[in-house]
């Protein structure tokens, strides 16, 4: 299956400002029949690098005035829904690969210490492995009311647990925190998620966020907002939480004035 992807972001930049961008498809994960073409208007020198999570990043200094970041590409995916494996097991901590251990710890938006008691009371007597991670996903899906008006940059998993309102990143943060409390490594993912195989959403598209849990030697996708296997999910960046995966980071004042995101099967 081939999927056309892209975006156009419009900024106002009052003074020359260094910026970091995580606005590319995760490298090496997908076939790219049409490679991405990042366009910066006005034309601006930039350099690309790969960060510690394997994300492809761009560094630039935006000139003062209007700034437009645009990208188009075509991605090849297998056309299958997110993998489901009810038999996937939870690893003993001493058996986990060393590079997964940091995904058990608290991070900026995922307060493991503040949610641990609840997590064990709620999920500690039930199944383990994939079924435990799915139980967490079910709980978060039913616990939080989705709404763009509930977005707030400083909202953490503990905050959304009590407020019971949020956007997709809040669903992901709470799911991650609860899984980590229960000894399952969990990481944050962000990227494209179109309406392939599901009813079309009339709302303008945005980038999406979900999480992955390490079970039976594999990272499995869980999406607490939608709570249903989806087709055509395309990862752009991974991290411990949203603080590691900000799509744009400005080292000075910038204002995002408008944006468009698209993804559709071709």
Secondary structure, DSSP 4 states (H G I P E B T S, - for coil): -EEEEEEEEEEEESS-EEEEE--SPPTTSSEEEE----EEES---EEEEE-TTS-EEEEEEEPSEEEEEEEEEEEE---PBPP--TTPPPPPGGGS-GGGGGGGS-BTTB-HHHHHHHHHHHHTTS--HHHHHHHHHHHHHHH-EE-GGG--TT--HHHHHHH-EE-HHHHHHHHHHHHHHTT--EEEEEEE---TTSPPP-SPP--EEEEEEEETTEEEEE-TTT-S--B--EEEEEESSGGG--SEEESS-EEEEEEEEEEEE-
